[in-house]
Amino acid sequence: MNNSDIQICYRIESRMNEFILSINRAYSIIEADKLHRELRILDWIFYHVCSNEIKKFEWL
């Protein structure tokens, strides 16, 4: 495993944060809430995948 796997996790997290900011700017609170629920599911998946990758990297 190499460091690029960890960088990908940071990059995905950064893009998700940018997406959340753009949702907040473009949509009403009610519309944004629906999109935020979907993002929470993706965030949960992202967290588990990347935390496992980070753990693998730390073991090396």
Backbone as JSON Lines, residues from 0, in Angstrom:
{"i":0,"aa":"M","n":[0.85,-1.18,0.0],"ca":[0.0,0.0,0.0],"c":[0.89,1.24,0.0]}
{"i":1,"aa":"N","n":[0.48,2.22,-0.74],"ca":[1.3,3.42,-0.79],"c":[0.53,4.64,-0.3]}
{"i":2,"aa":"N","n":[1.23,5.72,-0.19],"ca":[0.67,6.95,0.35],"c":[-0.41,7.55,-0.55]}
{"i":3,"aa":"S","n":[-0.44,7.21,-1.82],"ca":[-1.45,7.76,-2.73],"c":[-2.86,7.34,-2.32]}
{"i":4,"aa":"D","n":[-3.0,6.18,-1.69],"ca":[-4.32,5.75,-1.21],"c":[-4.85,6.71,-0.15]}
{"i":5,"aa":"I","n":[-3.98,7.17,0.72],"ca":[-4.37,8.12,1.76],"c":[-4.71,9.46,1.12]}
{"i":6,"aa":"Q","n":[-3.93,9.87,0.13],"ca":[-4.19,11.14,-0.55],"c":[-5.54,11.13,-1.25]}
{"i":7,"aa":"I","n":[-5.93,9.98,-1.78],"ca":[-7.23,9.86,-2.42],"c":[-8.34,10.1,-1.41]}
{"i":8,"aa":"C","n":[-8.19,9.57,-0.22],"ca":[-9.2,9.78,0.83],"c":[-9.33,11.26,1.16]}
{"i":9,"aa":"Y","n":[-8.21,11.95,1.29],"ca":[-8.26,13.38,1.58],"c":[-8.9,14.15,0.42]}
{"i":10,"aa":"R","n":[-8.6,13.73,-0.78],"ca":[-9.16,14.4,-1.95],"c":[-10.68,14.21,-2.02]}
{"i":11,"aa":"I","n":[-11.14,13.0,-1.75],"ca":[-12.58,12.73,-1.73],"c":[-13.26,13.57,-0.65]}
{"i":12,"aa":"E","n":[-12.66,13.61,0.52],"ca":[-13.23,14.4,1.61],"c":[-13.31,15.88,1.23]}
{"i":13,"aa":"S","n":[-12.29,16.38,0.61],"ca":[-12.27,17.78,0.19],"c":[-13.39,18.06,-0.81]}
{"i":14,"aa":"R","n":[-13.56,17.17,-1.77],"ca":[-14.62,17.34,-2.78],"c":[-16.0,17.27,-2.14]}
{"i":15,"aa":"M","n":[-16.19,16.39,-1.17],"ca":[-17.48,16.3,-0.49],"c":[-17.77,17.59,0.26]}
{"i":16,"aa":"N","n":[-16.77,18.17,0.89],"ca":[-16.96,19.44,1.6],"c":[-17.31,20.56,0.63]}
{"i":17,"aa":"E","n":[-16.67,20.59,-0.53],"ca":[-17.0,21.58,-1.54],"c":[-18.43,21.4,-2.03]}
{"i":18,"aa":"F","n":[-18.84,20.15,-2.19],"ca":[-20.2,19.85,-2.64],"c":[-21.22,20.32,-1.62]}
{"i":19,"aa":"I","n":[-20.95,20.09,-0.34],"ca":[-21.85,20.54,0.72],"c":[-21.98,22.06,0.71]}
{"i":20,"aa":"L","n":[-20.87,22.76,0.55],"ca":[-20.93,24.22,0.49],"c":[-21.75,24.71,-0.7]}
{"i":21,"aa":"S","n":[-21.58,24.06,-1.84],"ca":[-22.34,24.48,-3.02],"c":[-23.83,24.18,-2.85]}
{"i":22,"aa":"I","n":[-24.17,23.09,-2.18],"ca":[-25.58,22.79,-1.89],"c":[-26.16,23.87,-1.0]}
{"i":23,"aa":"N","n":[-25.43,24.23,0.03],"ca":[-25.92,25.24,0.97],"c":[-26.13,26.6,0.29]}
{"i":24,"aa":"R","n":[-25.31,26.91,-0.69],"ca":[-25.44,28.19,-1.39],"c":[-26.58,28.18,-2.41]}
{"i":25,"aa":"A","n":[-26.84,27.04,-3.03],"ca":[-27.74,26.99,-4.18],"c":[-29.18,26.6,-3.85]}
{"i":26,"aa":"Y","n":[-29.4,25.91,-2.74],"ca":[-30.73,25.37,-2.47],"c":[-31.32,25.95,-1.2]}
{"i":27,"aa":"S","n":[-32.66,25.86,-1.13],"ca":[-33.34,26.25,0.1],"c":[-33.04,25.22,1.18]}
{"i":28,"aa":"I","n":[-33.39,25.54,2.41],"ca":[-33.11,24.65,3.54],"c":[-33.8,23.3,3.34]}
{"i":29,"aa":"I","n":[-35.04,23.31,2.88],"ca":[-35.79,22.05,2.7],"c":[-35.15,21.2,1.61]}
{"i":30,"aa":"E","n":[-34.81,21.81,0.49],"ca":[-34.17,21.07,-0.6],"c":[-32.78,20.58,-0.19]}
{"i":31,"aa":"A","n":[-32.04,21.41,0.5],"ca":[-30.69,21.04,0.92],"c":[-30.72,19.88,1.9]}
{"i":32,"aa":"D","n":[-31.74,19.81,2.75],"ca":[-31.83,18.73,3.73],"c":[-31.91,17.37,3.05]}
{"i":33,"aa":"K","n":[-32.65,17.27,1.96],"ca":[-32.75,16.01,1.22],"c":[-31.38,15.59,0.68]}
{"i":34,"aa":"L","n":[-30.66,16.56,0.13],"ca":[-29.34,16.26,-0.41],"c":[-28.34,15.93,0.7]}
{"i":35,"aa":"H","n":[-28.48,16.59,1.84],"ca":[-27.59,16.31,2.97],"c":[-27.79,14.88,3.48]}
{"i":36,"aa":"R","n":[-29.02,14.39,3.47],"ca":[-29.27,13.0,3.9],"c":[-28.53,12.03,2.99]}
{"i":37,"aa":"E","n":[-28.58,12.27,1.7],"ca":[-27.86,11.4,0.77],"c":[-26.35,11.51,0.99]}
{"i":38,"aa":"L","n":[-25.88,12.71,1.25],"ca":[-24.45,12.89,1.5],"c":[-24.01,12.2,2.78]}
{"i":39,"aa":"R","n":[-24.86,12.15,3.78],"ca":[-24.5,11.46,5.03],"c":[-24.26,9.97,4.78]}
{"i":40,"aa":"I","n":[-25.06,9.38,3.9],"ca":[-24.86,7.97,3.55],"c":[-23.5,7.81,2.86]}
{"i":41,"aa":"L","n":[-23.22,8.67,1.9],"ca":[-21.92,8.62,1.21],"c":[-20.77,8.88,2.17]}
{"i":42,"aa":"D","n":[-20.97,9.79,3.1],"ca":[-19.94,10.09,4.1],"c":[-19.67,8.89,4.99]}
{"i":43,"aa":"W","n":[-20.71,8.17,5.35],"ca":[-20.55,6.97,6.18],"c":[-19.72,5.93,5.43]}
{"i":44,"aa":"I","n":[-20.05,5.72,4.15],"ca":[-19.29,4.76,3.33],"c":[-17.84,5.23,3.2]}
{"i":45,"aa":"F","n":[-17.66,6.49,2.88],"ca":[-16.33,7.07,2.74],"c":[-15.51,6.88,4.02]}
{"i":46,"aa":"Y","n":[-16.12,7.16,5.16],"ca":[-15.43,7.05,6.44],"c":[-14.91,5.63,6.66]}
{"i":47,"aa":"H","n":[-15.77,4.64,6.41],"ca":[-15.36,3.26,6.66],"c":[-14.29,2.79,5.68]}
{"i":48,"aa":"V","n":[-14.41,3.15,4.44],"ca":[-13.41,2.75,3.44],"c":[-12.07,3.41,3.75]}
{"i":49,"aa":"C","n":[-12.07,4.71,3.98],"ca":[-10.81,5.41,4.2],"c":[-10.19,5.1,5.55]}
{"i":50,"aa":"S","n":[-11.01,4.9,6.57],"ca":[-10.42,4.55,7.87],"c":[-9.73,3.19,7.78]}
{"i":51,"aa":"N","n":[-10.3,2.27,7.01],"ca":[-9.64,0.98,6.81],"c":[-8.34,1.14,6.03]}
{"i":52,"aa":"E","n":[-8.33,2.01,5.03],"ca":[-7.11,2.26,4.26],"c":[-6.03,2.88,5.14]}
{"i":53,"aa":"I","n":[-6.41,3.82,5.98],"ca":[-5.45,4.46,6.87],"c":[-4.89,3.45,7.86]}
{"i":54,"aa":"K","n":[-5.74,2.58,8.39],"ca":[-5.27,1.54,9.32],"c":[-4.28,0.62,8.64]}
{"i":55,"aa":"K","n":[-4.57,0.23,7.39],"ca":[-3.64,-0.63,6.66],"c":[-2.3,0.06,6.48]}
{"i":56,"aa":"F","n":[-2.33,1.34,6.16],"ca":[-1.11,2.1,5.95],"c":[-0.31,2.19,7.25]}
{"i":57,"aa":"E","n":[-0.99,2.38,8.38],"ca":[-0.3,2.5,9.66],"c":[0.34,1.17,10.08]}
{"i":58,"aa":"W","n":[-0.21,0.06,9.65],"ca":[0.35,-1.24,10.0],"c":[1.66,-1.52,9.27]}
{"i":59,"aa":"L","n":[1.85,-0.84,8.14],"ca":[3.07,-1.09,7.35],"c":[4.27,-0.44,7.93]}
